[in-house]
Amino acid sequence: MSTFTAQILTPEGTLYEGEVTGVKMPGSQGSFEVKANHAPIVSTLDEGEVLVRKADGDTNYTISGGFVEVAKNKLTLLAESVIEQEV
């Protein structure tokens, strides 16, 4: 399965950085998922759940809103606050 690099950043620093197979997030115009080789995009994010799909399992986070940029197989998500959810 194809992977790409994802980074989740807060004002306190990097919360997550690594290879993922997909990231689903709450866009301000509706939920969407990014996979490997996605077209470049910049979007605002609403409060809600971010699902990070990895080869060894998924991780859920709750964000307070923010921004995401995807370019050249790298996703950078910027959020004011992020909470990792128990699975």
Phi and psi in radians as a Rosetta constraint file:
Dihedral C 1 N 2 CA 2 C 2 CIRCULARHARMONIC -1.235 0.35
Dihedral N 2 CA 2 C 2 N 3 CIRCULARHARMONIC 2.492 0.35
Dihedral C 2 N 3 CA 3 C 3 CIRCULARHARMONIC -2.182 0.35
Dihedral N 3 CA 3 C 3 N 4 CIRCULARHARMONIC 2.917 0.35
Dihedral C 3 N 4 CA 4 C 4 CIRCULARHARMONIC -2.601 0.35
Dihedral N 4 CA 4 C 4 N 5 CIRCULARHARMONIC 2.952 0.35
Dihedral C 4 N 5 CA 5 C 5 CIRCULARHARMONIC -1.569 0.35
Dihedral N 5 CA 5 C 5 N 6 CIRCULARHARMONIC 2.343 0.35
Dihedral C 5 N 6 CA 6 C 6 CIRCULARHARMONIC -2.182 0.35
Dihedral N 6 CA 6 C 6 N 7 CIRCULARHARMONIC 2.522 0.35
Dihedral C 6 N 7 CA 7 C 7 CIRCULARHARMONIC -2.345 0.35
Dihedral N 7 CA 7 C 7 N 8 CIRCULARHARMONIC 2.268 0.35
Dihedral C 7 N 8 CA 8 C 8 CIRCULARHARMONIC -2.013 0.35
Dihedral N 8 CA 8 C 8 N 9 CIRCULARHARMONIC 2.074 0.35
Dihedral C 8 N 9 CA 9 C 9 CIRCULARHARMONIC -2.070 0.35
Dihedral N 9 CA 9 C 9 N 10 CIRCULARHARMONIC 2.518 0.35
Dihedral C 9 N 10 CA 10 C 10 CIRCULARHARMONIC -2.235 0.35
Dihedral N 10 CA 10 C 10 N 11 CIRCULARHARMONIC 3.001 0.35
Dihedral C 10 N 11 CA 11 C 11 CIRCULARHARMONIC -1.031 0.35
Dihedral N 11 CA 11 C 11 N 12 CIRCULARHARMONIC -0.429 0.35
Dihedral C 11 N 12 CA 12 C 12 CIRCULARHARMONIC -1.403 0.35
Dihedral N 12 CA 12 C 12 N 13 CIRCULARHARMONIC -0.295 0.35
Dihedral C 12 N 13 CA 13 C 13 CIRCULARHARMONIC 2.426 0.35
Dihedral N 13 CA 13 C 13 N 14 CIRCULARHARMONIC -2.828 0.35
Dihedral C 13 N 14 CA 14 C 14 CIRCULARHARMONIC -1.441 0.35
Dihedral N 14 CA 14 C 14 N 15 CIRCULARHARMONIC 2.143 0.35
Dihedral C 14 N 15 CA 15 C 15 CIRCULARHARMONIC -1.571 0.35
Dihedral N 15 CA 15 C 15 N 16 CIRCULARHARMONIC -0.652 0.35
Dihedral C 15 N 16 CA 16 C 16 CIRCULARHARMONIC -2.591 0.35
Dihedral N 16 CA 16 C 16 N 17 CIRCULARHARMONIC 2.476 0.35
Dihedral C 16 N 17 CA 17 C 17 CIRCULARHARMONIC -2.654 0.35
Dihedral N 17 CA 17 C 17 N 18 CIRCULARHARMONIC 2.183 0.35
Dihedral C 17 N 18 CA 18 C 18 CIRCULARHARMONIC 3.021 0.35
Dihedral N 18 CA 18 C 18 N 19 CIRCULARHARMONIC -3.094 0.35
Dihedral C 18 N 19 CA 19 C 19 CIRCULARHARMONIC -1.438 0.35
Dihedral N 19 CA 19 C 19 N 20 CIRCULARHARMONIC 2.349 0.35
Dihedral C 19 N 20 CA 20 C 20 CIRCULARHARMONIC -2.350 0.35
Dihedral N 20 CA 20 C 20 N 21 CIRCULARHARMONIC 2.833 0.35
Dihedral C 20 N 21 CA 21 C 21 CIRCULARHARMONIC -1.758 0.35
Dihedral N 21 CA 21 C 21 N 22 CIRCULARHARMONIC -0.284 0.35
Dihedral C 21 N 22 CA 22 C 22 CIRCULARHARMONIC -3.062 0.35
Dihedral N 22 CA 22 C 22 N 23 CIRCULARHARMONIC 2.738 0.35
Dihedral C 22 N 23 CA 23 C 23 CIRCULARHARMONIC -2.426 0.35
Dihedral N 23 CA 23 C 23 N 24 CIRCULARHARMONIC 2.112 0.35
Dihedral C 23 N 24 CA 24 C 24 CIRCULARHARMONIC -1.828 0.35
Dihedral N 24 CA 24 C 24 N 25 CIRCULARHARMONIC 2.336 0.35
Dihedral C 24 N 25 CA 25 C 25 CIRCULARHARMONIC -2.549 0.35
Dihedral N 25 CA 25 C 25 N 26 CIRCULARHARMONIC 2.819 0.35
Dihedral C 25 N 26 CA 26 C 26 CIRCULARHARMONIC -1.543 0.35
Dihedral N 26 CA 26 C 26 N 27 CIRCULARHARMONIC 1.507 0.35
Dihedral C 26 N 27 CA 27 C 27 CIRCULARHARMONIC -1.147 0.35
Dihedral N 27 CA 27 C 27 N 28 CIRCULARHARMONIC 2.715 0.35
Dihedral C 27 N 28 CA 28 C 28 CIRCULARHARMONIC -1.175 0.35
Dihedral N 28 CA 28 C 28 N 29 CIRCULARHARMONIC -0.334 0.35
Dihedral C 28 N 29 CA 29 C 29 CIRCULARHARMONIC -1.832 0.35
Dihedral N 29 CA 29 C 29 N 30 CIRCULARHARMONIC 0.194 0.35
Dihedral C 29 N 30 CA 30 C 30 CIRCULARHARMONIC 2.251 0.35
Dihedral N 30 CA 30 C 30 N 31 CIRCULARHARMONIC 2.776 0.35
Dihedral C 30 N 31 CA 31 C 31 CIRCULARHARMONIC -1.164 0.35
Dihedral N 31 CA 31 C 31 N 32 CIRCULARHARMONIC 2.508 0.35
Dihedral C 31 N 32 CA 32 C 32 CIRCULARHARMONIC -2.610 0.35
Dihedral N 32 CA 32 C 32 N 33 CIRCULARHARMONIC 2.826 0.35
Dihedral C 32 N 33 CA 33 C 33 CIRCULARHARMONIC -2.191 0.35
Dihedral N 33 CA 33 C 33 N 34 CIRCULARHARMONIC 2.418 0.35
Dihedral C 33 N 34 CA 34 C 34 CIRCULARHARMONIC -1.859 0.35
Dihedral N 34 CA 34 C 34 N 35 CIRCULARHARMONIC 2.350 0.35
Dihedral C 34 N 35 CA 35 C 35 CIRCULARHARMONIC -2.192 0.35
Dihedral N 35 CA 35 C 35 N 36 CIRCULARHARMONIC 3.076 0.35
Dihedral C 35 N 36 CA 36 C 36 CIRCULARHARMONIC -0.957 0.35
Dihedral N 36 CA 36 C 36 N 37 CIRCULARHARMONIC 2.503 0.35
Dihedral C 36 N 37 CA 37 C 37 CIRCULARHARMONIC 1.138 0.35
Dihedral N 37 CA 37 C 37 N 38 CIRCULARHARMONIC 0.469 0.35
Dihedral C 37 N 38 CA 38 C 38 CIRCULARHARMONIC -1.156 0.35
Dihedral N 38 CA 38 C 38 N 39 CIRCULARHARMONIC 2.592 0.35
Dihedral C 38 N 39 CA 39 C 39 CIRCULARHARMONIC -1.112 0.35
Dihedral N 39 CA 39 C 39 N 40 CIRCULARHARMONIC 2.623 0.35
Dihedral C 39 N 40 CA 40 C 40 CIRCULARHARMONIC -1.014 0.35
Dihedral N 40 CA 40 C 40 N 41 CIRCULARHARMONIC 2.447 0.35
Dihedral C 40 N 41 CA 41 C 41 CIRCULARHARMONIC -2.710 0.35
Dihedral N 41 CA 41 C 41 N 42 CIRCULARHARMONIC 2.579 0.35
Dihedral C 41 N 42 CA 42 C 42 CIRCULARHARMONIC -2.255 0.35
Dihedral N 42 CA 42 C 42 N 43 CIRCULARHARMONIC 2.270 0.35
Dihedral C 42 N 43 CA 43 C 43 CIRCULARHARMONIC -2.533 0.35
Dihedral N 43 CA 43 C 43 N 44 CIRCULARHARMONIC 2.634 0.35
Dihedral C 43 N 44 CA 44 C 44 CIRCULARHARMONIC -1.473 0.35
Dihedral N 44 CA 44 C 44 N 45 CIRCULARHARMONIC 2.658 0.35
Dihedral C 44 N 45 CA 45 C 45 CIRCULARHARMONIC -2.112 0.35
Dihedral N 45 CA 45 C 45 N 46 CIRCULARHARMONIC 2.501 0.35
Dihedral C 45 N 46 CA 46 C 46 CIRCULARHARMONIC -1.593 0.35
Dihedral N 46 CA 46 C 46 N 47 CIRCULARHARMONIC 3.011 0.35
Dihedral C 46 N 47 CA 47 C 47 CIRCULARHARMONIC -1.128 0.35
Dihedral N 47 CA 47 C 47 N 48 CIRCULARHARMONIC 2.425 0.35
Dihedral C 47 N 48 CA 48 C 48 CIRCULARHARMONIC 2.765 0.35
Dihedral N 48 CA 48 C 48 N 49 CIRCULARHARMONIC -2.845 0.35
Dihedral C 48 N 49 CA 49 C 49 CIRCULARHARMONIC -1.667 0.35
Dihedral N 49 CA 49 C 49 N 50 CIRCULARHARMONIC 2.401 0.35
Dihedral C 49 N 50 CA 50 C 50 CIRCULARHARMONIC -1.990 0.35
Dihedral N 50 CA 50 C 50 N 51 CIRCULARHARMONIC 2.196 0.35
Dihedral C 50 N 51 CA 51 C 51 CIRCULARHARMONIC -1.875 0.35
Dihedral N 51 CA 51 C 51 N 52 CIRCULARHARMONIC 2.044 0.35
Dihedral C 51 N 52 CA 52 C 52 CIRCULARHARMONIC -1.787 0.35
Dihedral N 52 CA 52 C 52 N 53 CIRCULARHARMONIC 2.029 0.35
Dihedral C 52 N 53 CA 53 C 53 CIRCULARHARMONIC -1.670 0.35
Dihedral N 53 CA 53 C 53 N 54 CIRCULARHARMONIC 2.133 0.35
Dihedral C 53 N 54 CA 54 C 54 CIRCULARHARMONIC -2.180 0.35
Dihedral N 54 CA 54 C 54 N 55 CIRCULARHARMONIC 2.831 0.35
Dihedral C 54 N 55 CA 55 C 55 CIRCULARHARMONIC -1.038 0.35
Dihedral N 55 CA 55 C 55 N 56 CIRCULARHARMONIC -0.573 0.35
Dihedral C 55 N 56 CA 56 C 56 CIRCULARHARMONIC -1.685 0.35
Dihedral N 56 CA 56 C 56 N 57 CIRCULARHARMONIC 0.214 0.35
Dihedral C 56 N 57 CA 57 C 57 CIRCULARHARMONIC 2.285 0.35
Dihedral N 57 CA 57 C 57 N 58 CIRCULARHARMONIC 2.917 0.35
Dihedral C 57 N 58 CA 58 C 58 CIRCULARHARMONIC -1.672 0.35
Dihedral N 58 CA 58 C 58 N 59 CIRCULARHARMONIC 2.675 0.35
Dihedral C 58 N 59 CA 59 C 59 CIRCULARHARMONIC -2.258 0.35
Dihedral N 59 CA 59 C 59 N 60 CIRCULARHARMONIC 2.367 0.35
Dihedral C 59 N 60 CA 60 C 60 CIRCULARHARMONIC -1.856 0.35
Dihedral N 60 CA 60 C 60 N 61 CIRCULARHARMONIC 2.427 0.35
Dihedral C 60 N 61 CA 61 C 61 CIRCULARHARMONIC -2.259 0.35
Dihedral N 61 CA 61 C 61 N 62 CIRCULARHARMONIC 2.660 0.35
Dihedral C 61 N 62 CA 62 C 62 CIRCULARHARMONIC -1.967 0.35
Dihedral N 62 CA 62 C 62 N 63 CIRCULARHARMONIC 2.241 0.35
Dihedral C 62 N 63 CA 63 C 63 CIRCULARHARMONIC -2.003 0.35
Dihedral N 63 CA 63 C 63 N 64 CIRCULARHARMONIC 2.785 0.35
Dihedral C 63 N 64 CA 64 C 64 CIRCULARHARMONIC -1.624 0.35
Dihedral N 64 CA 64 C 64 N 65 CIRCULARHARMONIC 0.109 0.35
Dihedral C 64 N 65 CA 65 C 65 CIRCULARHARMONIC 1.964 0.35
Dihedral N 65 CA 65 C 65 N 66 CIRCULARHARMONIC 2.976 0.35
Dihedral C 65 N 66 CA 66 C 66 CIRCULARHARMONIC 2.763 0.35
Dihedral N 66 CA 66 C 66 N 67 CIRCULARHARMONIC -2.556 0.35
Dihedral C 66 N 67 CA 67 C 67 CIRCULARHARMONIC -2.418 0.35
Dihedral N 67 CA 67 C 67 N 68 CIRCULARHARMONIC 2.694 0.35
Dihedral C 67 N 68 CA 68 C 68 CIRCULARHARMONIC -2.379 0.35
Dihedral N 68 CA 68 C 68 N 69 CIRCULARHARMONIC 2.485 0.35
Dihedral C 68 N 69 CA 69 C 69 CIRCULARHARMONIC -2.247 0.35
Dihedral N 69 CA 69 C 69 N 70 CIRCULARHARMONIC 2.350 0.35
Dihedral C 69 N 70 CA 70 C 70 CIRCULARHARMONIC -2.187 0.35
Dihedral N 70 CA 70 C 70 N 71 CIRCULARHARMONIC 2.220 0.35
Dihedral C 70 N 71 CA 71 C 71 CIRCULARHARMONIC -2.802 0.35
Dihedral N 71 CA 71 C 71 N 72 CIRCULARHARMONIC 2.380 0.35
Dihedral C 71 N 72 CA 72 C 72 CIRCULARHARMONIC 0.907 0.35
Dihedral N 72 CA 72 C 72 N 73 CIRCULARHARMONIC 0.833 0.35
Dihedral C 72 N 73 CA 73 C 73 CIRCULARHARMONIC 1.066 0.35
Dihedral N 73 CA 73 C 73 N 74 CIRCULARHARMONIC 0.571 0.35
Dihedral C 73 N 74 CA 74 C 74 CIRCULARHARMONIC -2.368 0.35
Dihedral N 74 CA 74 C 74 N 75 CIRCULARHARMONIC 2.255 0.35
Dihedral C 74 N 75 CA 75 C 75 CIRCULARHARMONIC -1.907 0.35
Dihedral N 75 CA 75 C 75 N 76 CIRCULARHARMONIC 2.257 0.35
Dihedral C 75 N 76 CA 76 C 76 CIRCULARHARMONIC -2.137 0.35
Dihedral N 76 CA 76 C 76 N 77 CIRCULARHARMONIC 2.050 0.35
Dihedral C 76 N 77 CA 77 C 77 CIRCULARHARMONIC -1.910 0.35
Dihedral N 77 CA 77 C 77 N 78 CIRCULARHARMONIC 2.184 0.35
Dihedral C 77 N 78 CA 78 C 78 CIRCULARHARMONIC -1.956 0.35
Dihedral N 78 CA 78 C 78 N 79 CIRCULARHARMONIC 2.141 0.35
Dihedral C 78 N 79 CA 79 C 79 CIRCULARHARMONIC -2.365 0.35
Dihedral N 79 CA 79 C 79 N 80 CIRCULARHARMONIC 2.548 0.35
Dihedral C 79 N 80 CA 80 C 80 CIRCULARHARMONIC -1.145 0.35
Dihedral N 80 CA 80 C 80 N 81 CIRCULARHARMONIC -0.709 0.35
Dihedral C 80 N 81 CA 81 C 81 CIRCULARHARMONIC -2.552 0.35
Dihedral N 81 CA 81 C 81 N 82 CIRCULARHARMONIC 2.533 0.35
Dihedral C 81 N 82 CA 82 C 82 CIRCULARHARMONIC -2.403 0.35
Dihedral N 82 CA 82 C 82 N 83 CIRCULARHARMONIC 2.359 0.35
Dihedral C 82 N 83 CA 83 C 83 CIRCULARHARMONIC -2.172 0.35
Dihedral N 83 CA 83 C 83 N 84 CIRCULARHARMONIC 2.192 0.35
Dihedral C 83 N 84 CA 84 C 84 CIRCULARHARMONIC -1.334 0.35
Dihedral N 84 CA 84 C 84 N 85 CIRCULARHARMONIC 2.294 0.35
Dihedral C 84 N 85 CA 85 C 85 CIRCULARHARMONIC -1.606 0.35
Dihedral N 85 CA 85 C 85 N 86 CIRCULARHARMONIC 2.484 0.35
Dihedral C 85 N 86 CA 86 C 86 CIRCULARHARMONIC -1.249 0.35
Dihedral N 86 CA 86 C 86 N 87 CIRCULARHARMONIC 2.448 0.35
